[in-house]
Amino acid sequence: MPLLTTCSAIPATRSLLERAAAVAALAGGDPDAAGAARAATALRVGVDLGTATCVLVVLATGPDGRDRPVWVDGRPSGALADGVVVDFARAVATVRDLRDAARVALRTELPAAATAHPPCVPAADARACTFVCEAAGFDEVALVDEVGAAQRTLGLRDGVVVDVGGGSTGVGVYRAGELVALDDRPGGGHHLDLVLAGALGLALEDAEPYKRAHPGEALPVLVPGLQRIAENVRALTAGHEDLPLHLAGGALMIPGAGDVLAGYLERTVVTYPHALLITPVGIARSAP
């Protein structure tokens, strides 16, 4: 029987994500943020450009080597489509606003950052993510793929990272902690919103809020779209059916979505609270 689990067996990951979510809720008002930044041995910045939302994460590394999220903030963007920058000026403006807000709140300069791209996109499109961050004021920018960033948060030994973003689904297969397969397919949260909007007669921009506010009504409508994502995962993990699937990204953060994938694929699916922060936190962990 397929098994759906949560990250209760991975307390360190759960604690990190819960801390990041708590900081995100206090963006602009956390009185401890500047003090934690000053006490850190290093600050690392991650920029997740995102299809719908751009997220900036600042991690403070303490003397014990542990990462503590001290700033998490996001802005609606819409400057990317399927992981590709389509509105460079808008993307730069969004990242600059996020960077300036973090600098003011933390009372420090933030000269370096990491950003990420979907797996297997052309090199020129991937480099555009770097150019956005440089134009927004970062002097040094590291570039990683989104699945690798998610793995920096999850730290899987044997498992599959399934990063479902707004425009695509990235899949990385790990055995003994080593990446053995990496690929992506079109299809993500934006496509689910299209299904929901069309079925219920909603404006596209209203589909995501409706999904969050009425998950019980939305889920049955979204099942075909979720099964399409599941088929992509099946194709990208052929020969690795014994490994559990670990869901990252905000597109599947609707109650019951993991159960749909688990039942359809007859595989163990592991879900996480605040899964939309898994990749941004991992991007920050990849920063110079």
C-alpha positions as CSV (number, residue, x, y, z in Angstrom):
1,M,0.0,0.0,0.0
2,P,1.4,3.5,-0.8
3,L,2.5,5.4,2.2
4,L,2.3,9.2,2.7
5,T,4.6,10.5,5.4
6,T,5.6,13.9,6.8
7,C,9.0,15.1,7.8
8,S,8.4,14.2,11.5
9,A,11.2,11.8,11.2
10,I,13.6,14.5,10.1
11,P,13.5,17.0,13.0
12,A,16.5,19.1,11.8
13,T,14.8,19.8,8.5
14,R,11.5,20.5,10.1
15,S,13.0,22.9,12.6
16,L,14.9,24.7,9.9
17,L,11.8,25.1,7.7
18,E,9.6,26.2,10.7
19,R,12.2,28.8,11.7
20,A,12.3,30.1,8.1
21,A,8.5,30.3,8.0
22,A,8.4,32.1,11.3
23,V,10.9,34.7,10.1
24,A,8.9,35.1,6.8
25,A,5.9,35.9,8.9
26,L,7.8,38.6,10.7
27,A,9.5,40.1,7.7
28,G,10.1,43.8,8.4
29,G,9.4,43.4,12.1
30,D,11.7,40.9,13.7
31,P,13.6,42.8,16.4
32,D,16.2,40.0,16.7
33,A,17.2,39.9,13.0
34,A,20.0,42.6,13.1
35,G,21.4,41.2,16.3
36,A,21.5,37.7,14.9
37,A,23.2,38.9,11.8
38,R,25.9,40.7,13.8
39,A,26.6,37.7,15.9
40,A,26.9,35.4,12.8
41,T,30.3,34.2,11.5
42,A,28.9,34.4,8.0
43,L,25.8,35.6,6.2
44,R,24.6,33.8,3.1
45,V,21.9,35.1,0.7
46,G,19.7,33.0,-1.6
47,V,17.5,34.5,-4.3
48,D,14.8,32.2,-5.7
49,L,13.5,34.1,-8.7
50,G,10.4,32.0,-9.1
51,T,7.6,32.0,-11.7
52,A,5.1,33.8,-9.6
53,T,7.0,34.9,-6.5
54,C,10.6,36.0,-5.9
55,V,11.9,35.0,-2.5
56,L,15.1,36.2,-0.8
57,V,16.5,34.3,2.2
58,V,19.4,35.3,4.5
59,L,21.0,32.6,6.6
60,A,23.3,33.4,9.6
61,T,25.9,30.8,10.2
62,G,26.7,30.6,13.9
63,P,30.0,29.6,15.6
64,D,28.6,26.0,15.8
65,G,28.2,25.9,12.0
66,R,24.5,25.8,12.1
67,D,22.4,27.9,9.8
68,R,19.7,30.2,11.2
69,P,17.3,32.0,8.9
70,V,17.3,35.7,9.9
71,W,15.5,37.2,6.9
72,V,12.9,35.7,4.6
73,D,10.9,37.9,2.3
74,G,9.0,37.6,-1.0
75,R,7.4,39.7,-3.7
76,P,5.1,38.9,-6.5
77,S,7.1,38.8,-9.7
78,G,5.8,37.2,-12.8
79,A,9.1,38.0,-14.5
80,L,9.8,34.3,-15.3
81,A,8.0,31.8,-17.4
82,D,8.8,28.1,-17.0
83,G,12.0,29.0,-15.2
84,V,13.2,31.4,-18.0
85,V,13.6,35.2,-17.4
86,V,11.1,36.9,-19.7
87,D,11.0,40.4,-18.1
88,F,14.6,41.3,-17.2
89,A,13.8,44.8,-15.9
90,R,10.9,43.6,-13.7
91,A,13.1,40.8,-12.3
92,V,15.9,43.2,-11.5
93,A,13.6,45.6,-9.8
94,T,12.0,42.9,-7.6
95,V,15.4,41.5,-6.5
96,R,16.8,45.0,-5.8
97,D,13.7,45.8,-3.6
98,L,14.2,42.6,-1.7
99,R,17.9,43.1,-1.3
100,D,17.5,46.7,-0.1
101,A,14.9,45.7,2.5
102,A,17.1,43.0,3.9
103,R,20.2,45.3,4.0
104,V,18.2,47.9,6.0
105,A,16.7,45.5,8.4
106,L,19.9,43.6,9.0
107,R,22.0,46.8,9.1
108,T,24.7,45.2,6.9
109,E,25.9,45.0,3.3
110,L,25.0,41.9,1.3
111,P,27.6,41.7,-1.5
112,A,27.1,38.1,-2.5
113,A,24.3,35.7,-3.2
114,A,23.3,32.5,-4.9
115,T,20.4,32.0,-7.3
116,A,19.1,29.0,-9.1
117,H,17.6,27.7,-12.4
118,P,15.5,24.7,-13.3
119,P,17.5,21.6,-14.3
120,C,18.5,21.2,-17.9
121,V,17.5,24.7,-19.2
122,P,19.9,26.1,-21.8
123,A,23.1,27.7,-20.4
124,A,22.2,31.1,-21.7
125,D,18.8,31.0,-19.9
126,A,20.5,29.9,-16.7
127,R,23.0,32.7,-16.9
128,A,20.2,35.2,-17.2
129,C,19.4,34.4,-13.5
130,T,22.9,35.4,-12.6
131,F,22.7,38.6,-14.6
132,V,19.5,39.6,-12.8
133,C,21.1,39.4,-9.4
134,E,24.2,41.2,-10.6
135,A,22.1,44.0,-12.0
136,A,20.2,44.2,-8.7
137,G,23.5,45.0,-6.8
138,F,25.2,41.7,-5.9
139,D,28.9,41.7,-6.7
140,E,29.3,37.9,-6.6
141,V,26.6,35.4,-7.6
142,A,26.8,31.7,-7.5
143,L,24.5,29.7,-9.8
144,V,23.0,26.3,-8.9
145,D,20.1,24.2,-10.1
146,E,16.9,24.2,-8.1
147,V,16.9,20.4,-7.4
148,G,20.4,20.6,-6.1
149,A,19.4,23.5,-3.9
150,A,16.5,21.6,-2.5
151,Q,18.9,18.7,-1.7
152,R,21.1,21.2,0.2
153,T,18.1,21.6,2.6
154,L,16.8,18.0,2.7
155,G,20.2,16.2,2.7
156,L,18.7,12.9,1.3
157,R,20.9,9.8,1.2
158,D,18.5,7.6,-0.8
159,G,15.5,9.3,-2.3
160,V,14.1,11.4,-5.0
161,V,13.8,15.2,-4.8
162,V,10.6,16.4,-6.7
163,D,10.7,20.2,-6.9
164,V,7.4,21.3,-8.3
165,G,7.6,25.0,-9.1
166,G,5.3,27.4,-10.9
167,G,6.3,26.3,-14.4
168,S,8.2,23.0,-14.3
169,T,8.9,19.9,-12.2
170,G,12.5,19.1,-11.5
171,V,13.5,15.6,-10.4
172,G,16.8,14.5,-8.9
173,V,17.5,10.9,-7.9
174,Y,20.0,10.4,-5.0
175,R,21.6,7.1,-4.0
176,A,24.1,7.0,-1.2
177,G,24.0,10.8,-1.1
178,E,25.1,11.0,-4.8
179,L,23.1,12.4,-7.6
180,V,22.5,9.7,-10.2
181,A,19.8,11.3,-12.4
182,L,18.6,14.8,-13.0
183,D,15.9,16.2,-15.3
184,D,12.8,18.3,-15.5
185,R,9.6,18.5,-17.4
186,P,7.1,21.4,-18.1
187,G,4.2,21.4,-15.7
188,G,3.7,22.9,-12.3
189,G,1.7,25.3,-10.2
190,H,0.8,27.6,-13.1
191,H,-0.7,24.7,-15.1
192,L,-2.7,23.6,-12.0
193,D,-4.0,27.2,-11.8
194,L,-5.1,27.1,-15.4
195,V,-7.0,23.9,-14.8
196,L,-8.7,25.3,-11.7
197,A,-9.5,28.6,-13.4
198,G,-11.0,26.9,-16.4
199,A,-13.1,24.5,-14.4
200,L,-14.5,27.0,-12.0
201,G,-14.8,30.0,-14.3
202,L,-12.2,32.0,-12.2
203,A,-9.8,34.7,-13.4
204,L,-6.4,33.1,-13.6
205,E,-5.0,35.4,-10.9
206,D,-7.8,34.2,-8.5
207,A,-7.0,30.5,-8.9
208,E,-4.1,30.3,-6.5
209,P,-5.9,32.2,-3.7
210,Y,-8.9,30.0,-4.2
211,K,-6.8,26.9,-4.0
212,R,-5.3,28.0,-0.7
213,A,-8.7,29.1,0.8
214,H,-10.8,26.2,-0.4
215,P,-8.5,23.2,-0.7
216,G,-11.3,20.7,-0.2
217,E,-13.2,22.1,-3.2
218,A,-10.1,22.6,-5.3
219,L,-8.4,19.2,-4.9
220,P,-11.0,17.1,-6.9
221,V,-10.7,19.5,-9.8
222,L,-6.9,19.4,-9.7
223,V,-6.6,15.5,-9.6
224,P,-6.0,15.2,-13.4
225,G,-3.3,17.9,-13.3
226,L,-1.7,16.2,-10.3
227,Q,-1.7,12.9,-12.2
228,R,0.0,14.6,-15.1
229,I,2.8,15.8,-12.7
230,A,2.9,12.2,-11.4
231,E,3.4,10.8,-14.9
232,N,6.3,13.2,-15.4
233,V,7.8,11.9,-12.1
234,R,7.3,8.3,-13.2
235,A,9.1,8.9,-16.5
236,L,12.0,10.7,-14.8
237,T,12.5,8.1,-12.2
238,A,12.3,4.9,-14.3
239,G,14.5,2.3,-12.7
240,H,14.3,4.0,-9.3
241,E,10.8,3.1,-8.2
242,D,12.1,1.7,-4.9
243,L,13.0,5.2,-3.7
244,P,10.6,7.5,-1.8
245,L,9.6,10.8,-3.3
246,H,10.3,14.0,-1.3
247,L,8.1,16.9,-2.4
248,A,9.5,20.4,-2.5
249,G,8.0,23.7,-3.8
250,G,4.8,25.5,-3.2
251,A,2.7,24.1,-6.1
252,L,1.7,21.0,-4.2
253,M,1.1,22.6,-0.8
254,I,-2.6,21.7,-0.8
255,P,-3.9,19.1,1.6
256,G,-4.3,15.7,-0.1
257,A,-2.0,16.4,-3.1
258,G,0.7,14.1,-1.7
259,D,-1.9,11.4,-1.3
260,V,-2.9,11.7,-4.9
261,L,0.7,11.2,-6.0
262,A,1.2,8.3,-3.6
263,G,-1.9,6.5,-4.7
264,Y,-1.4,7.1,-8.4
265,L,2.2,6.0,-8.4
266,E,1.9,3.5,-5.6
267,R,5.0,4.9,-4.0
268,T,6.0,6.4,-0.7
269,V,5.7,10.2,-0.8
270,V,7.2,12.4,1.9
271,T,5.7,15.9,2.4
272,Y,7.1,18.8,4.4
273,P,5.6,21.8,6.2
274,H,6.4,25.0,4.4
275,A,7.7,23.1,1.4
276,L,7.8,26.3,-0.6
277,L,10.8,27.3,1.4
278,I,12.9,24.2,0.8
279,T,14.5,25.4,-2.4
280,P,15.1,29.1,-1.3
281,V,16.8,28.0,1.9
282,G,18.9,25.6,-0.1
283,I,19.9,28.3,-2.5
284,A,21.1,30.4,0.4
285,R,23.1,27.4,1.6
286,S,24.8,27.4,-1.8
287,A,25.9,31.0,-1.6
288,P,29.5,32.1,-1.4
